[in-house]
Amino acid sequence: MAGEVRHDGGTEADRRRILEIHDAYLHANASYDWPALRAIWSDDPTNVFFNMNGHTYVGLEHWSRLWQYYGRVKASGRWEPFDVKVIVRDDMAVVTCHRKTTTRWTGPPAERDVGHEDKSFVSRSTMVLVREAADWKTVHVHFSEGRDTPRPGGV
């Protein structure tokens, strides 16, 4: 994991396990290894995931089907995290970070996702985890592309 990780709350064991799950997600995402999601995502079929493609996915089944599709038509490699922060409160945790990656369309041009662009870029990630049966499971993620343009309002 690139750079220092900032922690707020939780035990050392909790923080270590949460970062292991975050890393397992990044590893699985690099090759769209959808079976690997079962070990890190909650089985609750009502969990909502906001993908960078602009769409909402509900439940692990949706997420798995998306990755099966992307595994056939996209290449991205590992998303390298930086500016990682882990916040733990009782049985809930949030991991935020920025991630550098490159994405490339490899499928048929006619199937190319609307808005997909082959490029290197920085995205942002928020993962929410809860403790289920003595282990941490991801229940929500939100991904979006970062910008390097001036911030509105001069902030």
N, C-alpha and C positions, 0 to 999 in steps of 0.2 A: 504494500500500500504506500503510495507516494506521499511523502511529507508526514508531519505530525498529526495524530488523531486527537481531537479534543473530546474529553469525556465529562459528562455531568450526571452524576448519580450511578446507582447500581454497584454491584460487587465486582471484583476483578474477574471472577468466573463468568458473571453475566456479560460483562463487556467483551471478554475474550470470545465467548460463544456467539454473541451478536455479530462481531466482526468476522468470525468464521462463516456465518450464514451469509453475510454481505459478500464476502469473497467467493463463496460457493455460487452465489447468484451471478457474479461477474464472470466466473469461469464457465458456467453453463450458458450464459448469454453469448459468449464468444463464438459458440458453435451451435447455438439454438438447441441445446441438449434438453429437450422438453421432459424426458423421463426424470432428469435430475431435479426438476422443480418439486416433485412430490416430497422430497426430503426437507425442503425449506419453506414451502407454502402451506398455509392452513387448508384443511379439507372443506372448510365452510363454503358452500356453494354460493353464498350471498356476498362474499368479499368482492370489492370493486377495485379495478386496476385502471389507471389512466395512462395509456401508452403515448409515446412521443408521436405516433402517427396521427394523433388527434382524436382517437376513438377510445371508448370506454369498454372494458371487458369485465364480465362478471363470472367469478368462479375460476377454479383451476382448469376446468375443461376448456373454457374460452382461451385462456393463456396458452395452454398446450397446443390447441389447434392453430393459433397464430404462429407459434414457433415452428410447428410442422410446415406451415406454408413458407415462412421466411427462410427456413433451412434449405428450401428448394430454390429460392430466388434472390437471396441477399447474402452478402458477406460483410462482416463488420469487424471481426477480431475482438480482442479484449478492450473493454472500456476502462481506461486507466484512471482510478479515482484520485482526487486531491481535495483539500479543504474538507476533510471528513470530520463530522461531529456526531457523537453518540449520546443521546439523552435517555436515561432510564428512570422510570417512575413506577415503583411497585412491579406489577406484572405487564407493563407496557413500555416499549422502547421505540425511539425514532432515530433513524440514521439518515443524515443529510450529507450530500457531497456534490462536487462537480466532477465530471468525467470527460476525458479526452478520447476520441475515437475516430475511426474512418469507416465510412459505409459505402458499399458499392453494389449496384444492381447486377445480378448475374443471371436472372431469369429472362424469359422472352420479353422483348421490348413492348409487345402488346399488353402484357400483364403489369407493366411498371406501375407502382403505386402513384397515385396523384400526389404531386408535391415532392416525390423522392428526388434527391439530388445526390450524385456521387461526390463525396467531399470528406474532409477532415473537419471536425468541429468539437465544441464543448457543449455538453448537456448537463442538466441538473437532475438530481435524483432525491426523492424522499421515500424511505421505506418505513413502514410501521409494523412492528412485531408485537405479539402478545405471547405470554407464557401459556403453553398448552401441554398438559400431561408432563410437566417438569422439563420441557424444552421450549425454545423460542421458535415461533412460526410467523412467517410474514402474512399479514392480513390486508395490507394495502400498499400500493406503490403509485408514485406520480412522477413521470418523466417529462421533461421539456427541454427544448434547445436553449442554450444560453446565448447572450448577445454580447458583442464587444463595442457596440455603438454607445454614444453618450446617453446617460440615463435621463429620462424626462424629469423636469423639475430641478435639475442641477444637483441631484443627490449623489 
